[in-house]
């Protein structure tokens, strides 16, 4: 799903966008905001792919708000004033909807967003390079990650959290678990649950139902993945 927020100080405008999004497959409106301040709270608390935002708002106009963001989501400006169009594209907006717009206009913009979204998802992760590193595209940046630093990967809806031992916070990337599993070397990583891929080198202990990574991380072993994981363990057992 493409997760959207709508930002406008006019309640009727928010209801209109809410209605239009409900007609577009694979789009989900996760929040409506009446100000830039409310929008910032949402952006800081949950993943957002697209922001539909008015320009003329009382506290901070939409153009200045987008400029203030270090890593804005995909932006579509919605406004009654055509003279902002050039400035909108200068700040990297994907599209510009001139009020009043109808469902057909909105659908054309949604098609542009979907194409943009698909291109991002297709290029989210590169093959590992010679230095045992992998590149992720996250929040409009490309981040290099040493595969040795990855502790585990956690599925979160359409997103993944990449937990590493050299970053305070996990990287959040728009990527499927299946694609991630395909790209990581099977000699080093294993899927042990529908929501988790672990770095085998980071395992400290294994109980009947959980894997312990480091000092405090405990992850469940899924029934569908138990046999494969146990075969790996059996190959590692030291016997007489």
HUZI-V610106 format. One record per helix or strand of 2 or more residues. SS is the DSSP state (A for helix, B for strand). FROM is the first residue (numbers start at 0). LEN is the number of residues. If there is no record, write none. Layout:
SS,FROM,LEN
SS,FROM,LEN
This chain:
B,1,6
A,10,12
B,26,7
A,35,10
B,49,5
A,61,7
B,73,6
A,81,9
B,94,4
A,102,20
B,132,6
B,140,6
A,146,3
B,149,7
B,158,6
B,170,4
A,176,7
B,188,5
B,195,4
A,199,3
B,202,4
B,209,4
B,216,4
A,222,14
